[in-house]
């Protein structure tokens, strides 16, 4: 896993984790990476300095809770929740079996890795989906 500092065409900056640099390149080319502030898909890596601690106490960086809440709202408002059938539905859309649409749900690590290895663009979300009731 690698963390990239990103910037959209509207100069909003944010960070995200990716399986590799190649995975980032595939996802950005497919328009699957969006700005956490404005939703723009015109996103690029920015120069990043290595994280070096100068103290004996290392603390985890705080996440921007407002940006994550906004991302959650955007995903939940514009995508279909498919629960634990996410991997199957993503593969079916990629293979042309079902029409493409924006979805979110859960996949275990092996399922997610297989999707990425097969060139199916997926992005891990920095939150757990809310359970939907029918």
Backbone torsions as a table, in degrees:
resi	resn	phi	psi	omega
1	UNK	NA	144.8	178.9
2	UNK	-138.0	141.4	178.8
3	UNK	-103.1	131.0	176.9
4	UNK	-115.2	141.6	168.2
5	UNK	-85.4	129.4	-174.7
6	UNK	-123.4	158.5	178.6
7	UNK	-145.1	135.1	178.5
8	UNK	-92.5	176.2	-179.3
9	UNK	-70.1	-7.4	176.4
10	UNK	-101.2	12.3	178.4
11	UNK	68.6	21.0	172.9
12	UNK	-82.1	135.2	179.8
13	UNK	-110.8	143.2	178.1
14	UNK	-159.4	172.4	179.6
15	UNK	-124.0	155.1	174.6
16	UNK	-156.2	157.1	179.5
17	UNK	-101.2	144.5	179.4
18	UNK	-138.3	156.8	179.4
19	UNK	-63.2	-36.9	-178.7
20	UNK	-164.7	172.9	175.1
21	UNK	-64.0	-37.5	179.0
22	UNK	-66.0	-38.0	177.6
23	UNK	-63.5	-41.6	176.3
24	UNK	-58.9	-47.9	-178.1
25	UNK	-58.6	-42.3	178.9
26	UNK	-63.8	-45.1	-176.8
27	UNK	-67.0	-41.2	-179.6
28	UNK	-68.7	-36.8	178.5
29	UNK	-65.3	-31.2	-179.8
30	UNK	-86.3	-0.3	-179.8
31	UNK	71.2	25.3	-176.3
32	UNK	-94.5	-1.3	177.4
33	UNK	-108.4	125.7	-178.2
34	UNK	-124.4	149.9	176.9
35	UNK	-62.5	134.5	-179.6
36	UNK	-72.1	-14.5	-179.3
37	UNK	-97.1	-49.9	-173.0
38	UNK	-115.3	-10.4	178.9
39	UNK	85.3	3.0	179.4
40	UNK	-60.8	142.4	176.6
41	UNK	-97.9	2.2	176.8
42	UNK	-90.0	86.1	-172.3
43	UNK	-122.1	140.6	178.1
44	UNK	-138.4	156.7	175.1
45	UNK	-72.2	147.9	174.4
46	UNK	-114.6	168.5	177.7
47	UNK	-65.9	134.5	179.7
48	UNK	-130.5	141.3	178.1
49	UNK	-92.1	148.6	177.7
50	UNK	-65.5	146.2	178.9
51	UNK	-81.9	107.0	-179.1
52	UNK	-120.2	126.1	179.0
53	UNK	-89.3	132.7	177.8
54	UNK	-101.5	-0.2	178.5
55	UNK	-114.2	168.0	179.5
56	UNK	-79.6	-10.8	-179.0
57	UNK	-111.0	116.9	179.8
58	UNK	-97.9	128.9	178.8
59	UNK	-117.8	147.1	177.9
60	UNK	-72.7	141.6	178.3
61	UNK	-67.0	145.2	177.3
62	UNK	-79.8	138.3	177.5
63	UNK	-83.9	150.2	178.2
64	UNK	-78.8	97.7	-174.9
65	UNK	-62.1	-35.5	179.7
66	UNK	-66.0	-41.2	179.6
67	UNK	-66.5	-39.1	179.0
68	UNK	-67.4	-40.0	177.8
69	UNK	-63.5	-40.0	178.6
70	UNK	-66.5	-40.4	177.9
71	UNK	-63.7	-42.9	178.2
72	UNK	-58.3	-46.3	-179.3
73	UNK	-60.8	-43.5	-179.4
74	UNK	-64.3	-45.3	-179.6
75	UNK	-63.7	-49.0	-176.4
76	UNK	-67.9	-29.6	-179.5
77	UNK	-80.3	-26.9	-171.8
78	UNK	-116.9	8.9	-177.2
79	UNK	-136.8	158.0	176.3
80	UNK	-92.9	130.6	176.0
81	UNK	-79.5	123.5	-177.5
82	UNK	-118.5	7.8	175.9
83	UNK	57.7	-138.6	-175.5
84	UNK	-81.6	7.3	173.6
85	UNK	-94.0	12.5	-176.1
86	UNK	-54.3	-52.0	-175.7
87	UNK	-59.4	-45.6	-179.9
88	UNK	-63.3	-45.2	-177.8
89	UNK	-67.8	-38.7	177.3
90	UNK	-62.6	-42.5	179.2
91	UNK	-66.2	-42.1	179.3
92	UNK	-62.4	-39.1	177.2
93	UNK	-66.6	-44.3	-180.0
94	UNK	-61.2	-38.5	-178.5
95	UNK	-82.7	-1.9	178.3
96	UNK	80.5	11.6	-179.9
97	UNK	-75.2	-37.9	177.5
98	UNK	-125.6	155.4	179.7
99	UNK	-64.0	146.5	178.2
100	UNK	-71.5	142.5	174.9
101	UNK	-161.0	166.1	179.1
102	UNK	-83.1	124.7	-179.3
103	UNK	-131.0	160.4	169.4
104	UNK	-147.8	156.9	-178.4
105	UNK	174.8	-151.4	-178.8
106	UNK	-117.0	147.1	171.1
107	UNK	-145.4	143.4	176.3
108	UNK	-76.8	170.5	-174.7
109	UNK	-59.0	-41.7	-179.5
110	UNK	-64.2	-42.3	179.3
111	UNK	-64.3	-45.1	-179.7
112	UNK	-63.3	-43.4	179.7
113	UNK	-62.4	-41.4	179.4
114	UNK	-63.5	-40.6	177.3
115	UNK	-59.8	-48.7	-179.3
116	UNK	-63.7	-44.5	179.7
117	UNK	-60.5	-30.9	-179.9
118	UNK	-88.3	7.4	177.2
119	UNK	79.3	18.4	179.0
120	UNK	-93.0	115.4	-173.8
121	UNK	-72.1	118.6	175.5
122	UNK	-135.1	154.8	-179.8
123	UNK	-132.5	128.8	175.1
124	UNK	-70.6	140.5	179.0
125	UNK	-95.0	145.3	-179.0
126	UNK	-84.5	27.0	178.1
127	UNK	-154.3	159.2	174.6
128	UNK	-86.7	132.2	177.7
129	UNK	-61.3	145.4	173.4
130	UNK	-71.5	141.9	178.6
131	UNK	-71.9	128.4	179.9
132	UNK	-94.7	142.3	175.4
133	UNK	-112.1	141.6	-178.6
134	UNK	-98.5	NA	NA
